[in-house]
Amino acid sequence: MAKLAYLGLGVMGAPMARHLAAAGHDVCVYNRTTARAEAWVAEHGHRHAATPREAAEGAGIVLACVGNDDDLRSVCLGGDGAFAGMARGAVFVDHTTVSAQVTRELSAAARAAGLGYIDAPVSGGQAGAENGVLSIMCGGSEEDFARAEPVMATYARICRRLGDSGAGQIAKMMNQICIAGLVQGLAEALHFGERAGMDGRAVVEVISQGAAGSWQMANRHGTMLDGQFEHGFAVDWMRKDLGICLRAAEEQGVALPVTALVDQFYAEVQAMGGGRWDTSSLIARLRRFD
């Protein structure tokens, strides 16, 4: 079993760290809000540290899932950052969805310090983390991935290296681009059916077995019809991710017209007070004038 550190105990990080502890690994956790780290240790055992550096000392692999680019920089860099506490040859695994820019920056800083670095954003949401069935998209060297993959497998349905550093974040951008269009399409279909007097559940039972079927349709149509939006990834976080996609697309000279439009729709949901609603709340925007 490995000596590990886990940085960030939010709705994704806490269950991932739990799976590592349950598998028998020696886990030291860090969270910006100390009370959350203390509560995690009280429930699962092991240790918590006051800084990322302290958590990372002696760990062969340090994993993190925090909020955004600045949060990731803060746990990696500086005198109290994880990189300062990691021994040469240790590997840092980033599960945060962040920009390609910060991934390049931190990967280079890790290499300069003699550390491995894997960008490993995840898909599957809180339920996937809780149940240990996340899809993990990885970028980095083959050697670093080979060391980190058995640890990540603890909470993964699939974990795959897709290329060198940054490839994981590009794959996550592709994931979010797909989701944005799928959720908007599902919202429009359900709203259209409502206005036409159709039984949405009955229709979905039929069309989900054909070419229109998707995870979003199978898992979100019922809650969308019921106007329940407390089941997954928040609109605020989706807009962060779509912003990353749109900036990367601009850098590459690629047009993302549907993604840009859906991002505007999510901005309208935020203006409705739905920033913490899950991403399926796009249907609430369509119902405003019903």
Backbone torsions as a table, in degrees:
resi	resn	phi	psi	omega
1	MET	NA	149.8	-172.3
2	ALA	-96.2	155.3	169.5
3	LYS	-92.1	119.3	-170.8
4	LEU	-126.8	158.9	167.2
5	ALA	-125.1	143.5	175.9
6	TYR	-128.0	125.1	-175.8
7	LEU	-111.7	116.4	178.8
8	GLY	105.0	110.3	-175.3
9	LEU	-118.0	49.3	175.2
10	GLY	-79.9	-160.1	-175.8
11	VAL	-65.6	-21.9	176.9
12	MET	-96.4	-47.8	-174.2
13	GLY	-65.5	-41.1	-176.8
14	ALA	-60.3	-47.5	178.2
15	PRO	-69.9	-31.8	176.5
16	MET	-64.1	-44.0	177.0
17	ALA	-63.0	-36.5	177.8
18	ARG	-60.5	-43.7	178.7
19	HIS	-61.7	-38.5	178.7
20	LEU	-63.8	-43.4	179.1
21	ALA	-64.6	-42.6	-178.5
22	ALA	-65.0	-27.3	179.3
23	ALA	-78.8	-4.5	176.2
24	GLY	99.8	2.9	177.6
25	HIS	-71.6	154.8	174.9
26	ASP	-88.2	107.8	-169.7
27	VAL	-115.4	127.3	169.3
28	CYS	-111.4	128.6	-175.5
29	VAL	-110.6	154.7	173.7
30	TYR	-136.5	139.1	171.9
31	ASN	-142.1	143.3	-178.9
32	ARG	-57.3	-39.8	173.0
33	THR	-89.5	107.3	-172.7
34	THR	-60.1	-34.8	-177.5
35	ALA	-59.4	-34.0	179.5
36	ARG	-69.4	-39.4	176.4
37	ALA	-65.0	-41.0	178.4
38	GLU	-62.6	-41.0	179.5
39	ALA	-66.3	-38.7	178.9
40	TRP	-63.2	-44.6	179.5
41	VAL	-65.8	-38.8	178.6
42	ALA	-60.9	-32.6	-178.5
43	GLU	-86.7	-37.4	-170.4
44	HIS	-114.8	-6.4	-176.9
45	GLY	83.0	-163.2	-178.8
46	HIS	71.9	-151.7	-170.7
47	ARG	-134.2	160.6	169.2
48	HIS	-128.3	157.8	-177.4
49	ALA	-123.4	158.4	-176.9
50	ALA	-80.7	-22.4	-179.4
51	THR	-138.9	159.3	174.1
52	PRO	-59.1	-37.0	179.6
53	ARG	-60.3	-46.6	-179.1
54	GLU	-63.9	-39.8	179.2
55	ALA	-63.8	-36.6	-173.7
56	ALA	-81.1	-17.1	-176.0
57	GLU	-61.8	123.0	178.4
58	GLY	84.2	-5.3	-178.6
59	ALA	-83.1	133.9	175.8
60	GLY	-75.9	-30.6	178.5
61	ILE	-135.5	130.6	176.6
62	VAL	-115.5	125.5	-178.2
63	LEU	-115.2	150.0	-178.4
64	ALA	-144.2	144.6	169.3
65	CYS	-145.2	99.5	-176.8
66	VAL	-119.4	-158.9	-169.1
67	GLY	-89.7	-48.8	-171.6
68	ASN	-156.3	-172.0	-177.1
69	ASP	-55.4	-49.1	-176.5
70	ASP	-65.5	-39.3	177.5
71	ASP	-61.6	-41.5	-179.1
72	LEU	-66.4	-44.5	176.7
73	ARG	-56.9	-41.4	-175.2
74	SER	-66.4	-32.0	179.5
75	VAL	-86.3	-15.3	-179.0
76	CYS	-94.9	-44.3	-165.9
77	LEU	-103.8	167.7	177.1
78	GLY	86.9	175.4	-176.5
79	GLY	-62.3	-30.5	178.9
80	ASP	-99.9	6.3	-177.6
81	GLY	-79.9	160.4	-176.7
82	ALA	-59.5	-39.1	-177.0
83	PHE	-58.5	-34.0	-178.6
84	ALA	-69.1	-23.5	-178.5
85	GLY	-98.3	-11.7	-175.3
86	MET	-84.0	139.7	176.6
87	ALA	-79.0	152.9	177.5
88	ARG	-55.1	136.9	-179.1
89	GLY	94.1	-14.7	175.8
90	ALA	-71.1	160.0	-175.7
91	VAL	-120.1	133.2	174.8
92	PHE	-101.5	129.4	-180.0
93	VAL	-117.2	119.5	-178.2
94	ASP	-104.4	112.8	176.6
95	HIS	-92.1	-1.3	-179.5
96	THR	-71.6	146.6	169.3
97	THR	-87.0	111.0	-176.3
98	VAL	-134.4	179.7	-177.9
99	SER	-76.3	158.3	174.6
100	ALA	-63.5	-31.3	-178.4
101	GLN	-62.5	-49.6	-177.6
102	VAL	-70.5	-29.9	176.0
103	THR	-63.8	-45.7	177.9
104	ARG	-61.7	-43.2	-178.4
105	GLU	-61.6	-49.3	-175.4
106	LEU	-75.4	-32.6	175.4
107	SER	-62.4	-42.0	178.9
108	ALA	-65.9	-41.2	178.9
109	ALA	-63.8	-39.0	178.8
110	ALA	-64.6	-46.6	-179.7
111	ARG	-60.5	-40.1	179.8
112	ALA	-63.3	-27.5	179.6
113	ALA	-92.9	4.5	-180.0
114	GLY	78.8	24.8	-177.7
115	LEU	-109.8	154.3	170.0
116	GLY	-86.7	157.2	-179.0
117	TYR	-146.2	125.7	176.2
118	ILE	-122.1	121.1	169.5
119	ASP	-86.0	123.4	-169.5
120	ALA	-140.8	59.8	178.0
121	PRO	-63.0	157.7	-172.7
122	VAL	-122.4	158.0	172.3
123	SER	-133.4	145.0	-178.5
124	GLY	135.2	-11.1	173.9
125	GLY	69.0	-172.9	-178.0
126	GLN	-59.0	-40.3	179.8
127	ALA	-62.9	-39.9	177.8
128	GLY	-64.0	-38.3	177.4
129	ALA	-68.2	-44.4	-179.4
130	GLU	-60.7	-40.9	-175.2
131	ASN	-92.3	-1.8	177.8
132	GLY	69.6	36.3	-176.5
133	VAL	-129.4	42.4	-179.9
134	LEU	-76.5	152.4	167.2
135	SER	-95.7	125.9	-174.7
136	ILE	-120.1	124.4	-176.3
137	MET	-107.8	119.5	-168.1
138	CYS	-119.1	145.3	171.0
139	GLY	-129.8	142.7	-179.6
140	GLY	147.7	-175.5	-177.9
141	SER	-73.4	155.9	178.2
142	GLU	-61.9	-38.1	-178.7
143	GLU	-65.0	-46.8	-179.3
144	ASP	-65.4	-40.0	178.8
145	PHE	-63.5	-41.4	-179.2
146	ALA	-60.9	-33.7	178.3
147	ARG	-74.9	-39.0	-172.9
148	ALA	-85.6	-26.9	-172.1
149	GLU	-59.4	-43.1	179.4
150	PRO	-61.3	-29.7	177.0
151	VAL	-73.1	-47.2	179.6
152	MET	-63.8	-29.4	-179.3
153	ALA	-59.8	-19.1	179.1
154	THR	-57.7	-32.0	-176.9
155	TYR	-128.6	27.1	-176.3
156	ALA	-118.0	142.5	164.6
157	ARG	-82.9	-40.3	175.3
158	ILE	-145.3	139.7	178.2
159	CYS	-139.5	116.7	-172.1
160	ARG	-137.1	137.8	171.7
161	ARG	-81.3	128.0	-175.4
162	LEU	-113.2	2.3	179.4
163	GLY	153.4	-167.0	-179.6
164	ASP	-74.3	-176.9	-176.1
165	SER	-50.4	131.5	-178.7
166	GLY	100.3	-19.9	-177.2
167	ALA	-64.6	-34.6	178.9
168	GLY	-63.7	-42.8	-179.7
169	GLN	-68.4	-36.7	176.3
170	ILE	-63.1	-42.5	178.3
171	ALA	-62.2	-38.7	179.0
172	LYS	-66.7	-36.3	175.1
173	MET	-60.9	-43.8	177.6
174	MET	-60.3	-39.7	177.8
175	ASN	-59.5	-46.9	-177.4
176	GLN	-70.0	-34.0	175.1
177	ILE	-61.0	-45.0	178.2
178	CYS	-62.1	-45.4	-177.1
179	ILE	-62.6	-42.7	-177.5
180	ALA	-56.4	-48.9	-179.9
181	GLY	-66.6	-38.7	-179.2
182	LEU	-64.7	-44.9	-177.5
183	VAL	-67.3	-40.4	177.9
184	GLN	-63.7	-42.9	178.3
185	GLY	-61.3	-42.7	178.5
186	LEU	-65.4	-42.8	178.8
187	ALA	-60.4	-44.4	-180.0
188	GLU	-64.1	-42.7	-179.0
189	ALA	-63.4	-45.6	-178.9
190	LEU	-66.2	-40.1	179.3
191	HIS	-67.3	-42.2	176.4
192	PHE	-58.1	-45.2	179.5
193	GLY	-64.1	-39.5	177.2
194	GLU	-58.8	-47.4	-177.6
195	ARG	-66.1	-26.5	179.6
196	ALA	-88.3	0.3	178.0
197	GLY	80.9	20.8	-178.4
198	MET	-87.8	155.3	172.4
199	ASP	-84.6	102.8	-173.6
200	GLY	-59.3	-39.9	-179.3
201	ARG	-64.8	-42.4	179.5
202	ALA	-64.3	-41.2	179.4
203	VAL	-64.4	-44.8	-178.8
204	VAL	-62.8	-35.7	178.0
205	GLU	-57.5	-34.2	179.9
206	VAL	-82.5	-54.4	-171.0
207	ILE	-73.3	-21.8	178.6
208	SER	-68.2	-17.3	178.3
209	GLN	-86.4	-3.3	179.8
210	GLY	-112.7	-154.0	-172.8
211	ALA	-68.3	-17.9	-178.9
212	ALA	-82.3	-10.0	-174.7
213	GLY	-61.3	144.7	177.7
214	SER	-160.2	166.7	175.3
215	TRP	-59.1	-42.8	-178.9
216	GLN	-60.6	-43.6	179.5
217	MET	-63.3	-46.1	-176.6
218	ALA	-66.0	-37.0	-170.9
219	ASN	-103.8	-14.9	-174.5
220	ARG	-121.7	-10.4	-175.5
221	HIS	-62.8	-39.5	-177.2
222	GLY	-66.3	-45.7	179.7
223	THR	-68.8	-32.7	175.6
224	MET	-64.6	-44.0	178.9
225	LEU	-63.0	-33.9	-179.2
226	ASP	-85.6	-3.7	-179.1
227	GLY	68.6	32.7	179.3
228	GLN	-105.8	118.4	-171.8
229	PHE	-127.1	40.0	-179.8
230	GLU	-119.8	38.9	-169.5
231	HIS	-120.2	8.1	-176.7
232	GLY	-176.7	-148.2	-171.7
233	PHE	-64.7	126.4	-172.9
234	ALA	-73.6	150.1	177.8
235	VAL	-56.8	-41.8	-179.8
236	ASP	-56.7	-42.2	-179.3
237	TRP	-73.6	-34.7	177.6
238	MET	-64.4	-39.6	178.0
239	ARG	-65.7	-36.3	174.0
240	LYS	-58.4	-47.3	-177.7
241	ASP	-66.2	-42.0	-180.0
242	LEU	-67.1	-32.8	174.3
243	GLY	-61.2	-41.5	176.3
244	ILE	-60.3	-44.7	179.6
245	CYS	-60.6	-46.4	-174.7
246	LEU	-68.7	-37.1	177.3
247	ARG	-67.4	-41.1	178.6
248	ALA	-65.1	-39.3	179.0
249	ALA	-64.0	-39.2	178.0
250	GLU	-63.1	-41.3	178.4
251	GLU	-61.1	-35.6	-176.5
252	GLN	-90.4	-4.6	-178.4
253	GLY	71.4	31.7	-178.0
254	VAL	-109.0	136.0	178.0
255	ALA	-88.9	134.2	175.6
256	LEU	-126.8	68.8	-172.4
257	PRO	-63.4	-41.7	-179.5
258	VAL	-67.8	-43.8	179.6
259	THR	-60.3	-43.7	179.4
260	ALA	-62.9	-39.8	179.9
261	LEU	-67.0	-44.8	-179.5
262	VAL	-66.1	-34.4	174.8
263	ASP	-59.3	-40.7	176.5
264	GLN	-64.0	-38.9	178.3
265	PHE	-63.3	-40.4	177.3
266	TYR	-65.4	-33.4	175.0
267	ALA	-61.3	-37.0	176.9
268	GLU	-66.9	-37.5	176.6
269	VAL	-63.7	-41.4	175.7
270	GLN	-58.5	-43.4	179.8
271	ALA	-64.6	-23.0	176.2
272	MET	-81.0	-2.5	-177.2
273	GLY	92.9	14.0	-174.9
274	GLY	-101.7	26.1	-178.5
275	GLY	-59.5	-30.9	179.8
276	ARG	-97.3	-2.0	172.1
277	TRP	-66.3	158.9	177.1
278	ASP	-78.9	171.1	-170.5
279	THR	-65.0	-19.4	179.5
280	SER	-71.2	-5.4	-178.7
281	SER	-69.7	1.0	174.0
282	LEU	-55.2	-28.6	179.5
283	ILE	-67.8	-28.0	178.6
284	ALA	-64.2	-34.6	176.6
285	ARG	-63.7	-40.2	-179.3
286	LEU	-69.8	-28.4	-177.4
287	ARG	-84.0	-2.2	-173.4
288	ARG	-54.4	-34.9	-172.9
289	PHE	-110.5	15.9	177.4
290	ASP	-68.4	NA	NA
